[in-house]
Structure formats: structure tokens, C-alpha cells
Amino acid sequence: MLPLKIESLAVSFPGLATPVLAIDNLAIAAGSRIALTGGSGSGKSTLINIIAGLERIRTGRVVWGEQNLADLSEGRRDRWRAANIGLVMQDFHLFPGLSALDNILLPARLSRVASADVIKRAHMLLDTVGLKRPEQHVETMSRGEMQRVAIARAILRRPGVIIADEPTASLDLESGAAVGDLLLSVASYAGSTLIIATHDQRLVERLDRRLLLKGGRITGDTDHKEIAA
Ligand SMILES: Nc1ncnc2c1ncn2[C@@H]1O[C@H](COP(=O)(O)OP(=O)(O)OP(=O)(O)O)[C@@H](O)[C@H]1O
């Protein structure tokens, strides 16, 4: 469970007159559940790439707990991410030719932390996400099943933070609701801070706080918990 603090963040790309992301101040409490919303091109994926440590930070501070990501070299950022962030990307980033189980275990194997306990947990997670065939190759799976493999892989190391980019996109209503259930239940079980970029209004309503991005700036910040209280 990690809190996030962003200060004076600006992300620019060559050839663009204004930054695609500009956030002066944002604090996210440890263990909270955040919906990141906004139209196409508003900066959601850019923000996710920054807070997940996938992009280098040139201007500003992005601090998870005590760690300012701007202070880390690329290699140290990769190791920090592997240990602290469970990432579910839009296109899953699964490896074809490998089974569901091997996909879940691959990052842990690359980080040399795939102990017997971790392998046991991978089997348990396959069961939790409702996948009955650990040896099935991922390229033969439906999108909903691939999504569940990606989620199981993201939470294998009990990350303090789970970040998902459009996790219900292109799923039917029922599968989308099931993926929402899964993310919410694993985050609350592990006490992880949960950040989901989504256009899915049903999913937004299930989260505690909604951040709205427009033109790379936060133009709305609504606390559903306060509204409900
Ligand atoms: N590498 C890049 N070079 C130049 N411009 C970029 C780059 N990456 C993103 N952008 C621009 O930054 C803006 C924000 O893009 P981003 O992908 O973060 O939006 P988004 O809110 O995730 O959109 P969508 O919902 O369509 O995925 C867009 O105008 C995009 O064209």
C-alpha cells in the first residue's frame, strides 16, 4: 500500500508547443481506489506511463511513498516497478507461445524471485481469476481470459500499487463487470492502491475517487466516498 504525490509535473514531446501533461499538485492516499477519466488524447496513458515509471520524468516530482521516480536511473526504475507496481496494460503484453502459468511467472523468473512459494501462489491466482487450464497457451485464449492472465500476473508479487489501463475495453458487459470485481477484490485483499484509467462509467462508479483529465490537466476531482457519506 503506497501513497502517491505529484508536484510540478510537466511532460512534453518534441514538436508540441504545450506539454501533453501538466499537474501542479496531486496527492493520492495509500489504499485508495482511483478512476482516471477523460476523453481520447487527454493524457491518461501518458500519466499512467509516468506513475508506473515507464517514462523518464524530466520536470517535476512523482513520489511513491518515499521514492521519487525522477531520481532513479532506467534500470533502477525497472527494478522498482517490478517490485512495487502491478501493471495491466491495454493490450495485455502477454507472451504468445507460453502457457497462462508461464506468462504469470515470467516477470518473477526474470527478477529471480520465482520461489516455490511464488509458484504455488501463481497456481492459486489462476484459480482466483477463474482459469481452469494453467497449461493453455495464451494465444488460444479469449480476450476476457487473456485479461485475467494479465491481472493474475500483475498481482503475483502483492504489489503496493495496481495500475490498469482500460481493463474492461472490448469486453462484453458481463466479462467487464467480472474484471472490475476481480481488480477491486484483489486490491482490497492486498491493500493495494488501485488506479484505473477507464471510459467505463459502471467501473468509475465503483471506485472511491474520480480524476478527470482534459488537455493534460486535472479539471475534475470528485470523491465518491464523501458524496456517499
Ligand atoms: N510520443 C509522443 N509524441 C508526441 N505526442 C504524443 C506522444 N505520446 C502521446 N502524445 C500525445 O499526447 C496526448 C495524450 O495522449 P495519451 O495517449 O496520454 O491520451 P489518452 O487520454 O490515453 O487517450 P486514449 O483514451 O485515446 O488512449 C495526445 O495528444 C497524444 O497525441
The ligand as an SDF file (V2000), in Angstrom:
LIG
                    3D

 31 33  0  0  0  0  0  0  0  0999 V2000
    5.4610   10.0070  -28.0070 N   0  0  0  0  0  0  0  0  0  0  0  0
    4.6150   11.0040  -28.2830 C   0  0  0  0  0  0  0  0  0  0  0  0
    4.9570   12.0020  -29.1330 N   0  0  0  0  0  0  0  0  0  0  0  0
    4.1160   13.0330  -29.4020 C   0  0  0  0  0  0  0  0  0  0  0  0
    2.8810   13.1550  -28.8670 N   0  0  0  0  0  0  0  0  0  0  0  0
    2.4730   12.1830  -28.0110 C   0  0  0  0  0  0  0  0  0  0  0  0
    3.3020   11.0680  -27.6690 C   0  0  0  0  0  0  0  0  0  0  0  0
    2.6130   10.2710  -26.7860 N   0  0  0  0  0  0  0  0  0  0  0  0
    1.4260   10.8810  -26.5950 C   0  0  0  0  0  0  0  0  0  0  0  0
    1.3330   12.0160  -27.3240 N   0  0  0  0  0  0  0  0  0  0  0  0
    0.1850   12.9540  -27.3650 C   0  0  0  0  0  0  0  0  0  0  0  0
   -0.1690   13.2210  -26.0180 O   0  0  0  0  0  0  0  0  0  0  0  0
   -1.5780   13.3750  -25.8850 C   0  0  0  0  0  0  0  0  0  0  0  0
   -2.0610   12.4740  -24.7760 C   0  0  0  0  0  0  0  0  0  0  0  0
   -2.0130   11.1100  -25.2180 O   0  0  0  0  0  0  0  0  0  0  0  0
   -2.4780    9.8860  -24.3100 P   0  0  0  0  0  0  0  0  0  0  0  0
   -2.1740    8.6290  -25.0520 O   0  0  0  0  0  0  0  0  0  0  0  0
   -1.8860   10.0370  -22.9550 O   0  0  0  0  0  0  0  0  0  0  0  0
   -4.0480   10.1140  -24.2240 O   0  0  0  0  0  0  0  0  0  0  0  0
   -5.2040    9.1810  -23.6310 P   0  0  0  0  0  0  0  0  0  0  0  0
   -6.0230   10.0470  -22.7380 O   0  0  0  0  0  0  0  0  0  0  0  0
   -4.6100    7.9590  -23.0350 O   0  0  0  0  0  0  0  0  0  0  0  0
   -6.0150    8.8210  -24.9300 O   0  0  0  0  0  0  0  0  0  0  0  0
   -6.8640    7.4770  -25.3160 P   0  0  0  0  0  0  0  0  0  0  0  0
   -8.0490    7.4440  -24.3880 O   0  0  0  0  0  0  0  0  0  0  0  0
   -7.2480    7.7610  -26.7390 O   0  0  0  0  0  0  0  0  0  0  0  0
   -5.9310    6.3070  -25.1660 O   0  0  0  0  0  0  0  0  0  0  0  0
   -2.1600   13.0690  -27.2550 C   0  0  0  0  0  0  0  0  0  0  0  0
   -2.4490   14.2850  -27.9000 O   0  0  0  0  0  0  0  0  0  0  0  0
   -1.0580   12.3260  -27.9720 C   0  0  0  0  0  0  0  0  0  0  0  0
   -1.1090   12.5420  -29.3650 O   0  0  0  0  0  0  0  0  0  0  0  0
  1  2  1  0
  2  3  1  0
  2  7  2  0
  3  4  2  0
  4  5  1  0
  5  6  2  0
  6  7  1  0
  6 10  1  0
  7  8  1  0
  8  9  2  0
  9 10  1  0
 10 11  1  0
 11 12  1  0
 11 30  1  0
 12 13  1  0
 13 14  1  0
 13 28  1  0
 14 15  1  0
 15 16  1  0
 16 17  2  0
 16 18  1  0
 16 19  1  0
 19 20  1  0
 20 21  2  0
 20 22  1  0
 20 23  1  0
 23 24  1  0
 24 25  2  0
 24 26  1  0
 24 27  1  0
 28 29  1  0
 28 30  1  0
 30 31  1  0
M  END
$$$$
